[in-house]
Amino acid sequence: MISVGPCHRVGDTIVHVPAEGVVFAGDVVFRQCTPMGWHGTSTKWLQALDLILWLDPEVIVPGHGPLCGIEGAMELKAYLEYVREESRRCFAQGPKCPGGRQTDRIRTLSRVAKPGASVRERRERVSGIPQ
């Protein structure tokens, strides 16, 4: 058992069974669905995925979606990197997001997604950049 959290949640843990070539990834790997992170940072999640790739299992048992090989961790890593870069780009543009949406909408969504979280906390969590 290897504690890798927080990524999705505070207690994120993977179980590596080297003799079987299996990693039980829990909610560190979402397969063929949209991942949701409640407590961790994109940086921490990417580090956990790098660890899974380094372990080089034949089979990954994700927390969501079908069994996969390392391509599942690689695809999720690429997706999280894409979301992080797009978030950085959007936040760098200032008060308006693409399509003319105001940051008030982002603030509203942030409060709905995690009551009590400030916009700054959500930005840090998504972009990995201290605000």
matplotlib code that plots the C-alpha trace (Angstrom):
import matplotlib.pyplot as plt

x = [0.0, 1.3, -0.3, -0.3, -3.0, -4.5, -5.4, -9.1, -9.5, -7.3, -6.8, -5.9, -3.9, -2.8, -2.0, 0.8, 1.0, 4.3, 4.1, 0.8, 1.7, -1.3, -1.9, -5.2, -5.4, -8.7, -9.8, -6.3, -7.3, -10.5, -11.0, -13.3, -15.1, -14.4, -12.2, -13.1, -10.7, -12.0, -9.0, -5.8, -3.9, -3.2, 0.5, 0.0, -2.3, 0.2, 2.9, 0.7, 0.2, 3.9, 4.4, 1.9, 3.7, 7.0, 5.6, 4.8, 1.9, 0.4, -3.1, -4.5, -7.7, -9.2, -11.7, -13.9, -14.2, -12.9, -9.6, -6.6, -2.9, -0.6, -2.4, -5.2, -2.8, -1.1, -4.5, -5.6, -2.2, -2.5, -6.1, -5.1, -2.1, -4.4, -7.0, -4.2, -2.7, -6.1, -6.9, -3.7, -4.4, -7.9, -6.9, -4.0, -6.6, -8.1, -11.7, -13.2, -13.0, -13.4, -16.9, -17.2, -18.2, -17.5, -15.4, -18.6, -19.8, -16.5, -16.9, -20.4, -19.4, -16.5, -18.8, -21.2, -18.4, -16.8, -18.6, -16.2, -13.5, -12.2, -11.7, -8.0, -8.0, -9.8, -7.3, -4.4, -5.8, -6.5, -3.6, -0.9, 0.2, 0.1, -2.2]
y = [0.0, 3.4, 6.6, 9.1, 11.6, 14.0, 13.7, 13.0, 12.8, 13.1, 9.3, 8.3, 5.1, 2.7, -1.0, -2.4, -6.2, -6.7, -10.5, -10.1, -7.0, -5.2, -1.7, -1.1, 2.6, 3.5, 7.1, 8.1, 6.7, 7.5, 5.7, 6.8, 9.3, 12.8, 12.9, 15.0, 16.2, 17.4, 17.8, 17.5, 19.5, 18.8, 18.6, 15.9, 14.0, 14.1, 12.9, 9.9, 9.0, 9.2, 6.8, 4.4, 4.7, 4.0, 0.9, -0.3, -2.6, -4.9, -4.1, -1.1, -1.4, 2.2, 3.6, 4.4, 2.8, -0.5, -2.2, -0.9, -1.0, 2.0, 3.7, 4.5, 6.4, 8.1, 9.3, 10.7, 12.4, 14.0, 15.1, 16.7, 18.4, 19.8, 21.1, 22.6, 24.5, 25.7, 26.8, 28.8, 30.4, 31.3, 32.8, 34.7, 36.4, 38.2, 38.8, 37.4, 33.8, 32.6, 33.3, 36.5, 34.7, 36.7, 35.4, 35.7, 32.5, 30.8, 32.0, 30.7, 27.3, 27.2, 27.7, 25.1, 22.6, 23.1, 25.2, 27.5, 27.3, 30.6, 31.3, 31.5, 28.0, 26.6, 28.3, 26.9, 23.5, 23.4, 25.4, 24.2, 27.9, 29.6, 32.6]
z = [0.0, -1.0, 0.2, -2.7, -1.6, -1.7, -5.4, -5.6, -1.8, 1.3, 1.8, -1.8, -1.6, -4.3, -3.8, -5.8, -6.3, -8.2, -8.4, -10.3, -12.2, -10.8, -9.3, -7.6, -8.2, -6.6, -7.4, -8.5, -12.0, -13.7, -17.0, -19.8, -17.5, -16.2, -13.1, -10.1, -7.5, -4.2, -1.9, -3.9, -6.4, -10.0, -9.2, -6.5, -8.9, -11.7, -9.3, -8.3, -11.9, -12.6, -9.7, -11.2, -14.6, -12.9, -11.3, -14.9, -14.1, -16.7, -15.2, -13.5, -11.6, -11.6, -9.2, -12.1, -15.5, -17.0, -16.3, -18.3, -18.7, -18.3, -21.2, -18.7, -16.4, -19.4, -20.9, -17.5, -17.1, -20.5, -19.7, -16.3, -17.9, -20.6, -18.0, -15.9, -18.9, -20.1, -16.6, -16.3, -19.7, -18.7, -15.3, -16.9, -19.2, -16.2, -15.4, -18.6, -19.7, -23.3, -24.6, -22.5, -19.3, -16.1, -13.2, -11.1, -12.7, -11.8, -8.2, -8.1, -9.5, -7.0, -4.1, -5.3, -6.0, -2.5, 0.0, 1.8, -0.8, -2.1, -5.7, -4.9, -3.4, -6.4, -8.8, -6.9, -6.8, -10.6, -11.9, -9.4, -9.2, -5.8, -6.1]

ax = plt.figure().add_subplot(projection="3d")
ax.plot(x, y, z, "-o")
ax.set_aspect("equal")
plt.show()
